């Protein structure tokens, strides 16, 4: 009987610890990244770093491509974020998700105060990439989505080449993914 009680208590504490791990991510020592050109700010961990990308001619007949990548401290994981005014002739997303696998789950995720759809692309039942947009039914998410009345947004979380892609499962307790979700929740448009 004592063993059964111990096992049950251990299970309860273990599950409570798993649930609180996501909530335990504090942003108190994070810094604000402000992008005046694209009109937003977002909090990020102090040990992450930013790279801006601009490709004036990615395709001969396409608009220029511009987005920002937030790199994890170990440079293995990336949060790509594209933001633009809806009057600008720019692409802010460069990936489709096609070829990754199948959509495993579609859930809501907050970017700032707005709920958006997160699509979890999986291969062999392991999440490989997460795409965020406002349309639940669109599988190809190359297109931007509206954020308010004046802005469009595209976001994606993925692993880099240094990660064992076959064994990767982003959703299963990957701390960097939890940090990226927390980052997106701090997103704010500049006034």
C-alpha positions in Angstrom: 0.0 0.0 0.0 2.8 2.4 0.8 4.4 1.8 -2.6 1.1 2.5 -4.3 0.7 5.8 -2.4 4.3 6.8 -3.2 3.9 6.0 -6.9 0.6 8.0 -7.0 2.1 11.0 -5.2 5.2 10.8 -7.5 3.0 10.8 -10.5 1.0 13.8 -9.3 4.1 15.8 -8.6 5.7 14.8 -11.9 2.6 15.8 -13.9 2.3 19.1 -11.9 5.9 19.8 -12.7 5.3 19.2 -16.4 2.3 21.5 -16.4 4.1 24.3 -14.6 7.2 24.2 -16.7 5.6 26.3 -19.5 4.2 28.8 -17.0 7.6 28.9 -15.3 9.2 30.8 -18.2 9.6 34.3 -16.8 10.3 37.3 -19.1 11.4 39.5 -16.3 15.1 39.4 -17.4 14.3 39.4 -21.1 14.9 42.5 -23.3 12.7 44.2 -25.8 13.6 44.0 -29.5 12.1 47.0 -31.2 11.8 47.1 -35.0 10.8 50.7 -35.9 11.0 49.9 -39.7 8.4 47.0 -39.4 6.4 48.7 -36.6 6.5 46.2 -33.7 8.3 45.2 -30.6 8.7 41.8 -29.0 10.4 40.5 -25.8 13.2 38.0 -26.2 15.6 36.1 -24.0 18.9 38.0 -23.4 20.9 35.1 -24.9 19.0 34.9 -28.1 20.0 37.1 -31.1 18.4 38.7 -34.1 19.1 38.5 -37.8 17.3 40.6 -40.4 16.8 39.2 -43.9 15.9 41.2 -47.0 15.9 39.7 -50.5 15.0 42.2 -53.2 14.7 39.6 -55.9 13.9 36.2 -54.5 11.9 35.3 -57.6 11.9 37.3 -60.9 8.2 38.1 -60.8 7.6 38.3 -57.0 7.7 41.1 -54.4 10.8 41.4 -52.3 11.0 39.2 -49.2 11.7 40.6 -45.7 11.6 38.9 -42.3 13.4 38.7 -38.9 14.8 35.6 -37.4 15.2 35.2 -33.6 18.0 32.6 -33.0 18.1 30.6 -29.8 21.3 30.9 -27.7 22.5 27.5 -28.9 21.8 28.5 -32.6 19.8 25.4 -33.1 16.3 26.8 -33.2 14.7 29.7 -35.0 11.6 31.8 -34.7 11.0 33.6 -38.0 8.7 36.6 -37.9 7.5 38.8 -40.7 5.5 41.9 -40.2 4.4 44.5 -42.7 1.8 47.2 -43.3 -0.8 45.7 -45.6 -0.1 48.5 -48.2 3.6 47.4 -48.7 4.5 45.2 -51.6 6.5 42.7 -49.6 6.5 39.0 -48.9 7.1 38.2 -45.3 6.9 34.4 -45.4 9.1 32.2 -47.3 8.1 28.6 -46.4 5.0 26.6 -47.2 5.3 23.6 -44.8 4.8 21.3 -47.8 7.3 18.5 -47.8 7.6 18.5 -44.0 4.9 15.9 -43.5 1.3 16.2 -42.5 -0.6 18.6 -40.3 -0.7 16.8 -37.0 -2.6 19.4 -35.0 -4.2 22.8 -35.4 -4.4 24.8 -32.2 -4.7 28.4 -31.2 -1.7 30.4 -30.1 -1.5 34.0 -29.0 0.5 36.6 -30.8 0.2 39.6 -28.6 -3.4 39.7 -27.6 -4.7 38.1 -30.8 -5.5 34.4 -31.1 -4.1 32.8 -34.3 -3.9 29.3 -35.6 -0.8 27.2 -35.1 -0.3 24.3 -37.5 2.0 21.6 -36.2 3.6 19.8 -39.2 4.7 16.3 -38.4 6.7 13.5 -39.9 6.4 10.0 -38.4 4.2 11.5 -35.7 6.9 14.0 -34.5 6.3 17.7 -34.9 9.0 19.2 -37.1 7.8 22.7 -37.7 5.1 25.1 -36.4 3.5 27.7 -38.7 1.2 30.4 -37.3 -1.5 32.2 -39.3 -5.1 33.3 -38.9 -6.7 30.8 -41.3 -7.5 27.4 -39.7 -8.3 25.7 -43.0 -5.4 26.8 -45.2 -2.7 24.2 -45.2 -0.2 26.1 -47.4 0.7 29.0 -45.2 3.1 30.9 -47.5 0.6 33.8 -47.4 0.6 36.4 -44.8 -2.4 36.9 -42.4 -4.0 40.0 -41.2 -3.1 41.3 -37.8 -5.5 44.1 -37.0 -6.6 46.3 -39.8 -3.3 47.7 -41.0 -0.7 44.9 -40.6 0.0 41.5 -41.9 2.0 38.9 -40.1 3.7 35.5 -40.6 5.5 33.4 -38.0 7.2 30.0 -38.0 9.3 28.0 -35.5 11.8 25.4 -36.8 15.1 23.6 -36.0 18.3 24.2 -37.8 20.7 21.8 -39.5 22.6 21.0 -36.3 19.6 19.2 -34.8 18.9 15.5 -35.3 15.9 16.1 -37.6 14.6 12.5 -37.5 14.4 12.4 -33.7 13.2 16.0 -33.3 9.8 16.6 -31.8 9.3 20.3 -31.3 6.1 20.0 -29.2 7.5 17.5 -26.7 9.1 19.5 -24.0 11.4 21.5 -26.2 12.3 24.5 -24.0 13.2 26.8 -27.0 9.7 26.3 -28.5 8.2 27.3 -25.1 10.4 30.4 -25.1 9.3 31.2 -28.7 5.6 30.9 -27.7 6.2 33.2 -24.8 8.0 35.6 -27.1 5.1 35.7 -29.5 2.7 36.4 -26.6 4.7 39.6 -25.9 4.3 40.9 -29.5 3.0 44.5 -29.7 2.6 46.9 -32.6 4.2 50.3 -32.2 2.0 53.3 -32.1 
